[in-house]
């Protein structure tokens, strides 16, 4: 983390903690006032009965009720603000913790990880992964969008530039980013979100909108009011009881359908209100770039729609309260709520997927913008459209501490499109492959990369790093690798150019077979439109550079043994590795 970011997070923690302490004092005072009002209500009610209602004490007692309810509402608002501040404090503490090298408390994306492919080889998901480092999405849809972008990086330079511009702008909107994250973290949506996205089939509830029930939905509430007024006027309450019973009998014919709708949205007014807040934050923010403005337009009606749904859900929940008998009997209240939801669903359900995708897109961009804010020294790379090459100066591993990470240069495709990297154990070959792969993925999401300069052609990613035996598929380690290589070769036939990263190919067979197979694989790869980096211990493969001048270059990582100490500088050099260290390491560990 950049040294300028940490003081900002520290100051925000102090600011929010101070406000939280003030709210705690306010809540204590409000509780005291509510106690006084309750005691006043009880006293006035007592004196009213004692004086046989000959005084104004009953009026005074009634006057305390709205004030009591006001302070209940005020306490609820203050508690909600307090919960929001708790999230903001946790968010800023988390940023400081990440800057110290600790893992984020936010989702590490394990549930989104495919079982194989470049996302596994490059540690895109899981604890202390790229997703874990980037993730600042509190909602499920935000995490889905971020994972989708990392699994399917952008290929069009124009799209990458749009994302770069959006990330630059959002990086400067710290309050917006943290407020949105805090509100999304307060959402309790795991079960509700899929149900809300799927919506309902209106045909299943056609009975509620037929002519008969449409007529009753209008006529019965008017009739109920009229009968109730007449019953009170003439003093014959049996008329009101009769229409209540009749109304309940009518609702019994549609009880099952109404209950299905109720179960679809019930007891979630807080969630819907939370979505409305998130959509309002996005809609009200002033964005300058056209891409972000376009996203705002996509959710123009979302806040209003979800506020309506929150109110409707609160009203529908009255069916499980004590007054439901009266409001259903007199007004067919369940029918009114069910029809209101059907109307809401008909009007807004076609836009739900777009709204959530857009919110998730903003959350994903917020994640990348926070990464940019925390790493201002990282640069935005330059995507190109025509020539297939990658050139980077001072490239480091983006998951490593920027202060201690060793950086290297690479120029792949100018002219050689295949780099063969040899070296001893632990010298940095695999780390270099991952540094290149991760920076390319960041580049193709529109994020900044760990480099001084970075120019690239967007590619698809094809990797083969490590494999395991599969008992369920009856595959050995070696056969699993062969299947991965087969998938790579087939993918190379696609029109999209590729970046192929291979680490120690065919390690599951004998050395001669491994050498011959790897050499033939390299010749096969050279026939396709791709850039390739292969890390290997097999230094004899270096002779292929002479057989394919201009297409293959040799690079290496070396270790050094001095004064009985094995050292590594992790710097990439030209040529073939000259040192080995396996025997020395075995001796040092007492194995031999």
C-alpha positions as CSV (number, residue, x, y, z in Angstrom):
1,X,0.0,0.0,0.0
2,X,1.2,3.5,-0.8
3,X,2.3,5.5,2.2
4,X,-0.2,8.3,1.4
5,X,-3.2,6.0,1.7
6,X,-2.6,4.7,5.2
7,X,-3.0,8.1,7.0
8,X,-6.3,8.6,5.1
9,X,-7.7,5.3,6.3
10,X,-6.5,6.1,9.9
11,X,-8.2,9.5,9.8
12,X,-11.5,8.0,8.6
13,X,-11.4,5.4,11.4
14,X,-11.0,8.2,13.9
15,X,-13.8,10.3,12.3
16,X,-16.3,7.4,12.3
17,X,-15.3,6.3,15.8
18,X,-16.0,9.8,17.1
19,X,-19.4,9.9,15.4
20,X,-20.2,6.4,16.8
21,X,-19.4,7.6,20.3
22,X,-21.8,10.6,19.8
23,X,-24.5,8.2,18.6
24,X,-24.0,6.1,21.7
25,X,-24.6,9.2,23.9
26,X,-27.7,10.1,21.9
27,X,-29.2,6.7,22.2
28,X,-28.7,6.8,26.0
29,X,-30.5,10.1,26.1
30,X,-33.3,8.9,23.8
31,X,-33.8,5.9,26.0
32,X,-34.0,8.1,29.0
33,X,-36.7,10.3,27.3
34,X,-38.7,7.2,26.3
35,X,-38.7,6.1,29.9
36,X,-39.9,9.5,31.0
37,X,-42.7,9.4,28.4
38,X,-43.7,5.9,29.4
39,X,-43.9,6.9,33.1
40,X,-45.8,10.1,32.1
41,X,-48.3,8.0,30.1
42,X,-48.7,5.6,33.0
43,X,-49.2,8.4,35.5
44,X,-51.7,10.3,33.4
45,X,-53.6,7.2,32.7
46,X,-53.7,6.3,36.4
47,X,-54.9,9.7,37.4
48,X,-57.5,9.7,34.7
49,X,-59.0,6.5,36.1
50,X,-58.6,7.8,39.7
51,X,-60.5,11.0,38.9
52,X,-63.1,9.1,36.8
53,X,-62.1,11.0,33.7
54,X,-63.2,14.4,35.1
55,X,-59.9,15.9,34.2
56,X,-57.8,16.2,31.0
57,X,-55.3,13.5,32.2
58,X,-56.6,11.0,29.5
59,X,-55.8,13.6,26.8
60,X,-52.3,14.2,28.3
61,X,-51.7,10.4,28.3
62,X,-52.7,10.2,24.6
63,X,-50.5,13.1,23.7
64,X,-47.4,11.2,25.1
65,X,-48.0,8.4,22.6
66,X,-46.9,10.2,19.3
67,X,-43.8,11.5,21.1
68,X,-43.0,8.1,22.4
69,X,-43.3,6.7,18.8
70,X,-41.2,9.5,17.5
71,X,-38.3,8.6,19.8
72,X,-38.7,5.0,18.9
73,X,-38.3,5.9,15.2
74,X,-35.4,8.2,16.0
75,X,-33.6,5.5,18.0
76,X,-34.1,3.1,15.1
77,X,-32.5,5.6,12.7
78,X,-29.6,6.2,15.0
79,X,-29.1,2.4,15.4
80,X,-29.1,2.0,11.7
81,X,-26.5,4.8,11.3
82,X,-24.4,3.1,14.0
83,X,-24.5,-0.2,12.1
84,X,-23.4,1.6,9.0
85,X,-20.5,3.3,10.9
86,X,-19.4,-0.1,12.2
87,X,-19.1,-1.3,8.6
88,X,-17.1,1.8,7.6
89,X,-14.7,1.4,10.5
90,X,-14.2,-2.3,9.6
91,X,-13.6,-1.4,6.0
92,X,-10.9,1.1,6.8
93,X,-9.3,-1.1,9.4
94,X,-9.3,-3.8,6.7
95,X,-7.4,-1.6,4.3
96,X,-4.7,-0.9,6.9
97,X,-4.5,-4.6,7.7
98,X,-4.1,-5.5,4.0
99,X,-1.4,-2.9,3.7
100,X,0.4,-4.7,6.5
101,X,0.3,-7.9,4.6
102,X,-2.7,-9.6,6.3
103,X,-5.6,-11.2,4.5
104,X,-8.8,-9.3,3.9
105,X,-12.0,-10.2,5.8
106,X,-13.9,-10.0,2.6
107,X,-14.8,-13.1,0.4
108,X,-11.8,-14.8,-1.1
109,X,-13.8,-16.1,-4.1
110,X,-13.2,-19.8,-3.4
111,X,-16.8,-20.6,-4.3
112,X,-16.3,-19.0,-7.8
113,X,-13.2,-20.9,-8.7
114,X,-13.3,-23.3,-11.6
115,X,-11.6,-26.6,-11.0
116,X,-9.0,-26.2,-13.7
117,X,-7.5,-23.7,-16.2
118,X,-5.6,-20.5,-15.8
119,X,-7.6,-19.3,-12.8
120,X,-6.2,-22.3,-10.9
121,X,-2.7,-22.1,-12.2
122,X,-2.4,-18.3,-11.5
123,X,-4.1,-18.4,-8.1
124,X,-7.0,-16.1,-9.1
125,X,-9.3,-17.4,-6.4
126,X,-8.8,-18.6,-2.8
127,X,-7.1,-17.2,0.3
128,X,-4.6,-14.5,-0.5
129,X,-5.4,-14.7,-4.2
130,X,-5.9,-12.0,-6.8
131,X,-9.6,-12.0,-6.2
132,X,-9.0,-11.8,-2.4
133,X,-6.7,-8.8,-2.9
134,X,-9.1,-7.0,-5.2
135,X,-12.5,-7.8,-3.8
136,X,-14.4,-4.8,-2.4
137,X,-17.8,-6.1,-3.3
138,X,-20.3,-6.6,-0.5
139,X,-23.2,-8.0,-2.6
140,X,-23.4,-11.4,-4.2
141,X,-24.0,-9.9,-7.6
142,X,-20.9,-7.7,-7.1
143,X,-18.7,-10.7,-6.3
144,X,-20.2,-12.6,-9.2
145,X,-19.3,-9.7,-11.6
146,X,-15.8,-9.4,-10.3
147,X,-15.2,-13.2,-10.6
148,X,-16.7,-13.2,-14.1
149,X,-14.4,-10.5,-15.2
150,X,-11.3,-12.3,-13.8
151,X,-12.4,-15.5,-15.5
152,X,-13.2,-13.8,-18.8
153,X,-10.9,-10.7,-19.1
154,X,-11.7,-8.1,-21.7
155,X,-10.4,-8.6,-25.3
156,X,-11.4,-5.4,-27.0
157,X,-8.9,-2.5,-26.4
158,X,-11.8,0.0,-26.5
159,X,-13.6,-1.8,-23.7
160,X,-10.3,-1.9,-21.7
161,X,-9.8,1.8,-22.1
162,X,-13.4,2.5,-20.9
163,X,-12.8,0.4,-17.8
164,X,-9.5,2.2,-17.2
165,X,-11.2,5.6,-17.4
166,X,-13.9,4.4,-15.0
167,X,-11.4,3.0,-12.6
168,X,-9.4,6.2,-12.6
169,X,-12.5,8.3,-11.9
170,X,-13.8,6.0,-9.1
171,X,-10.3,5.9,-7.5
172,X,-10.8,9.5,-6.6
173,X,-14.2,8.9,-5.0
174,X,-13.2,7.2,-1.8
175,X,-16.3,8.2,0.1
176,X,-18.6,6.8,-2.6
177,X,-16.7,3.6,-2.9
178,X,-16.7,2.9,0.9
179,X,-20.3,4.0,1.3
180,X,-21.4,1.6,-1.4
181,X,-19.3,-1.2,0.1
182,X,-20.7,-0.6,3.6
183,X,-24.3,-0.6,2.4
184,X,-23.8,-3.8,0.4
185,X,-22.2,-5.5,3.4
186,X,-25.4,-4.8,5.3
187,X,-27.5,-6.6,2.8
188,X,-28.9,-10.0,3.9
189,X,-29.5,-11.5,0.5
190,X,-28.1,-15.0,0.1
191,X,-31.5,-16.7,-0.1
192,X,-33.5,-13.8,-1.4
193,X,-31.4,-12.7,-4.4
194,X,-31.9,-15.8,-6.6
195,X,-35.6,-15.7,-5.9
196,X,-35.8,-12.0,-6.7
197,X,-33.9,-12.5,-9.9
198,X,-36.0,-15.4,-11.1
199,X,-39.3,-13.5,-10.5
200,X,-42.7,-15.2,-10.9
201,X,-44.7,-16.6,-13.7
202,X,-47.7,-14.3,-14.0
203,X,-49.8,-17.0,-15.7
204,X,-49.7,-19.0,-12.5
205,X,-51.6,-16.2,-10.8
206,X,-54.0,-15.2,-13.6
207,X,-57.0,-15.9,-11.3
208,X,-56.1,-12.9,-9.1
209,X,-56.4,-10.6,-12.1
210,X,-59.6,-11.9,-13.7
211,X,-62.7,-9.8,-13.9
212,X,-64.3,-11.1,-10.8
213,X,-61.4,-10.4,-8.5
214,X,-60.6,-7.2,-10.2
215,X,-64.1,-6.0,-9.5
216,X,-63.9,-7.1,-5.8
217,X,-60.5,-5.4,-5.4
218,X,-62.2,-2.1,-6.1
219,X,-65.7,-2.6,-4.8
220,X,-65.1,-4.5,-1.6
221,X,-62.9,-1.9,0.2
222,X,-65.6,0.8,-0.6
223,X,-68.3,-1.5,0.7
224,X,-66.3,-2.4,3.8
225,X,-65.8,1.3,4.7
226,X,-69.5,2.1,4.1
227,X,-70.7,-0.9,6.2
228,X,-68.3,0.0,9.0
229,X,-69.4,3.6,9.0
230,X,-73.1,2.6,9.0
231,X,-72.5,0.1,11.8
232,X,-70.9,2.8,13.9
233,X,-73.6,5.3,13.1
234,X,-76.5,3.1,14.0
235,X,-74.7,1.2,16.7
236,X,-75.2,-2.3,15.2
237,X,-71.7,-3.8,15.1
238,X,-73.1,-7.1,13.8
239,X,-73.1,-5.5,10.3
240,X,-69.3,-5.0,10.5
241,X,-68.8,-8.5,11.8
242,X,-70.9,-9.9,9.0
243,X,-68.9,-8.3,6.3
244,X,-65.6,-9.2,8.0
245,X,-66.6,-12.9,8.0
246,X,-67.8,-12.7,4.4
247,X,-64.6,-11.1,3.3
248,X,-62.5,-13.8,5.0
249,X,-64.6,-16.4,3.3
250,X,-63.9,-14.8,-0.1
251,X,-60.2,-14.7,0.5
252,X,-60.2,-18.4,1.4
253,X,-60.7,-19.2,-2.3
254,X,-57.4,-17.6,-3.2
255,X,-55.5,-18.2,0.0
256,X,-53.0,-20.6,-1.6
257,X,-52.1,-18.2,-4.5
258,X,-51.8,-15.2,-2.2
259,X,-49.6,-17.2,0.1
260,X,-47.3,-18.1,-2.7
261,X,-46.8,-14.5,-3.6
262,X,-46.4,-13.5,0.0
263,X,-43.7,-16.1,0.5
264,X,-41.9,-14.7,-2.5
265,X,-41.4,-11.3,-1.0
266,X,-42.3,-11.6,2.7
267,X,-40.2,-10.2,5.6
268,X,-37.6,-8.6,3.3
269,X,-38.5,-4.9,3.3
270,X,-35.2,-4.1,4.9
271,X,-33.4,-5.9,2.1
272,X,-35.4,-4.1,-0.6
273,X,-34.8,-0.8,1.1
274,X,-31.1,-1.6,1.2
275,X,-31.1,-2.2,-2.5
276,X,-32.8,1.1,-3.0
277,X,-30.1,2.8,-1.0
278,X,-27.4,1.2,-3.1
279,X,-29.1,2.2,-6.4
280,X,-29.6,5.7,-5.1
281,X,-25.9,6.0,-4.2
282,X,-24.9,5.1,-7.8
283,X,-27.6,7.2,-9.4
284,X,-26.8,10.3,-7.3
285,X,-23.1,10.2,-7.8
286,X,-21.7,12.7,-10.3
287,X,-19.8,10.8,-12.9
288,X,-17.9,12.4,-15.8
289,X,-17.0,9.5,-18.0
290,X,-19.5,8.3,-20.5
291,X,-19.2,4.7,-19.5
292,X,-20.1,5.4,-15.9
293,X,-22.9,7.7,-17.0
294,X,-24.3,4.9,-19.2
295,X,-24.3,2.6,-16.2
296,X,-26.3,5.2,-14.2
297,X,-28.9,5.4,-17.0
298,X,-29.3,1.6,-16.8
299,X,-30.6,1.9,-13.2
300,X,-32.6,5.1,-13.5
301,X,-35.8,3.6,-12.1
302,X,-34.2,1.0,-9.8
303,X,-34.3,3.1,-6.6
304,X,-38.0,4.0,-7.0
305,X,-38.9,0.4,-7.9
306,X,-37.2,-1.1,-4.8
307,X,-38.6,1.6,-2.5
308,X,-42.0,0.6,-3.7
309,X,-41.3,-3.0,-3.2
310,X,-40.0,-2.3,0.3
311,X,-43.2,-0.5,1.2
312,X,-45.3,-3.2,-0.4
313,X,-43.4,-5.9,1.5
314,X,-44.0,-4.1,4.8
315,X,-47.8,-3.9,4.1
316,X,-48.0,-7.5,3.0
317,X,-46.4,-8.5,6.3
318,X,-49.5,-7.2,8.1
319,X,-51.2,-10.5,7.1
320,X,-49.3,-12.2,10.0
321,X,-50.3,-9.5,12.5
322,X,-53.3,-9.3,14.8
323,X,-55.2,-6.8,12.7
324,X,-55.1,-9.0,9.6
325,X,-58.5,-10.4,10.4
326,X,-60.1,-6.9,10.3
327,X,-58.3,-5.4,7.3
328,X,-58.7,-8.6,5.2
329,X,-62.4,-8.9,6.1
330,X,-63.2,-5.3,5.5
331,X,-60.9,-4.5,2.6
332,X,-59.6,-7.9,1.1
333,X,-56.2,-6.5,2.0
334,X,-54.3,-9.7,1.0
335,X,-55.9,-9.4,-2.5
336,X,-54.8,-5.8,-2.8
337,X,-51.2,-6.6,-1.8
338,X,-51.0,-9.6,-4.1
339,X,-52.3,-7.6,-7.1
340,X,-50.0,-4.8,-6.3
341,X,-47.0,-7.2,-6.3
342,X,-48.2,-8.7,-9.6
343,X,-48.3,-5.2,-11.1
344,X,-44.8,-4.5,-9.7
345,X,-43.5,-7.7,-11.1
346,X,-45.0,-7.0,-14.6
347,X,-43.6,-3.5,-14.7
348,X,-40.1,-4.1,-13.3
349,X,-39.1,-7.7,-13.5
350,X,-37.8,-7.4,-17.1
351,X,-35.2,-4.9,-15.8
352,X,-34.1,-6.8,-12.6
353,X,-31.2,-8.7,-14.2
354,X,-29.9,-5.5,-15.8
355,X,-30.1,-3.5,-12.6
356,X,-28.2,-6.1,-10.6
357,X,-25.7,-6.6,-13.3
358,X,-25.1,-2.9,-13.4
359,X,-24.8,-2.6,-9.6
360,X,-22.4,-5.6,-9.7
361,X,-20.4,-3.9,-12.5
362,X,-20.0,-0.8,-10.4
363,X,-18.9,-2.9,-7.4
364,X,-16.3,-4.7,-9.5
365,X,-15.0,-1.4,-10.8
366,X,-14.9,-0.1,-7.2
367,X,-12.7,-3.1,-6.3
368,X,-10.3,-2.3,-9.1
369,X,-10.4,1.4,-8.2
370,X,-9.5,0.7,-4.6
371,X,-6.6,-1.4,-5.9
372,X,-5.5,1.6,-7.9
373,X,-5.9,3.9,-4.9
374,X,-3.8,1.7,-2.8
375,X,-1.1,1.3,-5.5
376,X,-0.7,4.7,-7.1
377,X,2.7,3.7,-8.4
378,X,1.2,1.0,-10.6
379,X,0.6,2.2,-14.1
380,X,-2.3,1.8,-16.5
381,X,-1.0,-0.3,-19.4
382,X,-1.5,0.5,-23.1
383,X,-3.7,-2.0,-25.1
384,X,-3.0,-2.3,-28.8
385,X,-5.1,-3.9,-31.5
386,X,-2.9,-5.1,-34.3
387,X,0.6,-6.5,-33.6
388,X,0.8,-9.4,-31.2
389,X,3.4,-8.6,-28.5
390,X,3.8,-7.8,-24.8
391,X,6.5,-5.4,-23.6
392,X,6.9,-4.5,-20.0
393,X,9.7,-2.8,-18.1
394,X,10.1,-3.2,-14.3
395,X,7.4,-5.8,-14.1
396,X,6.8,-7.3,-10.6
397,X,4.4,-9.8,-9.0
398,X,1.2,-7.8,-8.1
399,X,0.4,-9.9,-5.1
400,X,3.9,-9.3,-3.5
401,X,5.0,-6.4,-1.4
402,X,5.9,-3.6,-3.8
403,X,8.9,-2.6,-1.7
404,X,10.6,-5.9,-1.7
405,X,9.4,-7.5,-5.0
406,X,12.1,-8.1,-7.6
407,X,11.1,-6.7,-11.0
408,X,12.1,-7.9,-14.5
409,X,11.6,-6.8,-18.1
410,X,10.0,-8.8,-20.9
411,X,9.6,-8.2,-24.6
412,X,7.6,-11.1,-25.9
413,X,6.8,-11.1,-29.7
414,X,9.6,-8.7,-30.6
415,X,10.7,-10.7,-32.4
416,X,10.7,-14.0,-30.6
417,X,7.2,-15.2,-29.7
418,X,8.4,-18.1,-27.5
419,X,10.6,-17.6,-24.5
420,X,12.2,-20.6,-22.9
421,X,13.2,-20.0,-19.3
422,X,15.6,-22.3,-17.6
423,X,16.9,-22.2,-14.0
424,X,17.5,-24.1,-10.8
425,X,14.9,-24.8,-8.1
426,X,13.5,-21.7,-6.3
427,X,15.3,-19.3,-8.6
428,X,12.1,-17.5,-9.7
429,X,10.9,-19.2,-12.9
430,X,7.4,-20.0,-11.7
431,X,7.0,-16.6,-10.0
432,X,7.9,-14.9,-13.2
433,X,5.3,-16.8,-15.1
434,X,2.6,-15.9,-12.5
435,X,3.8,-12.2,-12.5
436,X,3.3,-12.0,-16.2
437,X,0.0,-13.8,-16.2
438,X,-1.5,-11.9,-13.3
439,X,-0.4,-8.5,-14.7
440,X,-2.0,-9.4,-18.0
441,X,-5.2,-10.3,-16.3
442,X,-5.2,-7.0,-14.4
443,X,-4.5,-5.2,-17.7
444,X,-7.4,-6.9,-19.4
445,X,-9.8,-5.9,-16.6
446,X,-8.8,-2.3,-17.0
447,X,-6.8,-2.2,-13.8
448,X,-3.3,-0.8,-13.3
449,X,-0.3,-3.3,-13.4
450,X,2.9,-3.6,-11.4
451,X,5.3,-2.2,-14.0
452,X,7.0,1.0,-15.2
453,X,5.7,0.6,-18.7
454,X,3.4,-2.1,-20.1
455,X,2.2,-2.4,-23.7
456,X,0.2,-5.5,-24.7
457,X,-2.2,-7.1,-27.2
458,X,-5.3,-8.6,-25.3
459,X,-5.2,-12.4,-25.4
460,X,-6.9,-15.5,-24.1
461,X,-5.0,-17.3,-21.4
462,X,-3.8,-20.9,-21.7
463,X,-1.8,-22.4,-18.9
464,X,-0.5,-25.7,-17.6
465,X,1.2,-25.5,-14.2
466,X,0.3,-28.3,-11.9
467,X,-2.1,-31.2,-12.0
468,X,-3.3,-33.9,-9.6
469,X,-4.5,-37.4,-9.9
470,X,-8.3,-37.8,-10.2
471,X,-9.8,-40.9,-8.7
472,X,-13.3,-40.0,-9.9
473,X,-12.1,-39.7,-13.5
474,X,-9.5,-42.5,-13.2
475,X,-6.7,-40.2,-14.5
476,X,-3.1,-40.1,-13.4
477,X,-1.1,-37.0,-12.9
478,X,0.6,-37.4,-16.3
479,X,-2.7,-38.1,-18.1
480,X,-4.3,-35.0,-16.4
481,X,-1.4,-32.9,-17.8
482,X,-1.8,-34.4,-21.3
483,X,-5.5,-33.5,-21.2
484,X,-4.6,-29.9,-20.3
485,X,-2.1,-29.7,-23.1
486,X,-4.6,-31.1,-25.5
487,X,-7.1,-28.4,-24.5
488,X,-4.4,-25.8,-25.0
489,X,-3.6,-27.0,-28.5
490,X,-7.3,-27.1,-29.5
491,X,-7.8,-23.6,-28.1
492,X,-4.9,-22.3,-30.2
493,X,-7.1,-22.9,-33.3
494,X,-9.5,-20.2,-32.2
495,X,-9.2,-16.8,-33.9
496,X,-8.4,-15.0,-30.6
497,X,-4.6,-14.8,-30.0
498,X,-3.3,-16.5,-26.9
499,X,-0.8,-16.2,-24.2
500,X,0.5,-19.7,-23.3
501,X,2.3,-20.2,-20.0
502,X,3.7,-23.6,-19.2
503,X,5.6,-24.6,-16.1
504,X,7.8,-27.8,-16.3
505,X,6.0,-29.6,-19.1
506,X,5.6,-33.4,-18.9
507,X,7.2,-33.8,-15.5
508,X,5.3,-37.1,-15.0
509,X,7.5,-39.1,-17.4
510,X,11.2,-40.0,-17.8
511,X,13.7,-37.4,-18.7
512,X,14.2,-38.4,-22.4
513,X,10.5,-38.8,-23.0
514,X,10.0,-35.5,-21.3
515,X,12.6,-33.8,-23.4
516,X,11.4,-35.2,-26.7
517,X,7.8,-34.6,-26.0
518,X,8.4,-31.0,-24.9
519,X,10.5,-30.3,-28.0
520,X,7.7,-31.5,-30.2
521,X,5.2,-29.5,-28.3
522,X,7.2,-26.4,-28.8
523,X,7.4,-26.9,-32.5
524,X,3.6,-27.5,-32.5
525,X,3.0,-24.2,-30.6
526,X,5.2,-22.2,-33.0
527,X,2.7,-23.0,-35.8
528,X,0.0,-20.9,-34.1
529,X,-0.7,-17.3,-33.4
530,X,0.3,-17.0,-29.8
531,X,2.9,-15.8,-27.4
532,X,4.4,-18.5,-25.2
533,X,6.6,-18.6,-22.1
534,X,7.8,-22.1,-20.9
535,X,9.7,-22.6,-17.6
536,X,11.8,-25.8,-17.4
537,X,14.7,-27.4,-15.7
538,X,15.7,-29.1,-19.1
539,X,18.6,-26.9,-20.2
540,X,19.1,-29.1,-23.3
541,X,15.9,-27.6,-24.8
542,X,17.9,-24.4,-25.2
543,X,19.3,-25.7,-28.5
544,X,15.9,-25.2,-30.1
545,X,16.6,-21.4,-30.2
546,X,19.3,-22.2,-32.8
547,X,16.9,-24.4,-34.8
548,X,14.3,-21.6,-34.8
549,X,16.1,-18.3,-34.9
550,X,14.0,-15.3,-34.3
551,X,11.1,-17.4,-32.9
552,X,12.6,-18.7,-29.7
553,X,14.8,-16.9,-27.2
554,X,16.5,-18.4,-24.1
555,X,16.3,-16.7,-20.7
556,X,17.3,-18.0,-17.3
557,X,17.2,-17.5,-13.5
558,X,20.4,-18.4,-11.7
559,X,21.4,-19.3,-8.1
560,X,24.8,-18.7,-6.5
561,X,26.7,-20.6,-3.9
562,X,29.2,-18.5,-1.9
563,X,30.7,-19.2,1.4
564,X,28.5,-22.2,1.9
565,X,25.3,-20.1,1.3
566,X,22.9,-20.5,-1.5
567,X,21.5,-17.2,-2.8
568,X,19.0,-16.0,-5.4
569,X,18.6,-12.6,-7.0
570,X,15.5,-13.6,-9.0
571,X,16.7,-11.5,-12.0
572,X,16.0,-12.8,-15.5
573,X,19.0,-13.1,-17.7
574,X,19.7,-13.9,-21.3
575,X,20.9,-17.4,-22.2
576,X,20.6,-20.9,-20.7
577,X,20.9,-21.6,-16.9
578,X,24.4,-22.8,-15.9
579,X,23.8,-23.6,-12.2
580,X,21.9,-26.4,-10.3
581,X,21.1,-26.7,-6.6
582,X,19.1,-29.8,-6.0
583,X,22.0,-31.9,-4.7
584,X,23.2,-29.0,-2.5
585,X,19.7,-28.5,-1.0
586,X,19.4,-32.3,-0.3
587,X,22.7,-32.2,1.5
588,X,21.8,-29.2,3.6
589,X,18.6,-30.8,4.7
590,X,20.3,-34.0,5.6
591,X,18.5,-36.1,3.0
592,X,21.7,-37.4,1.5
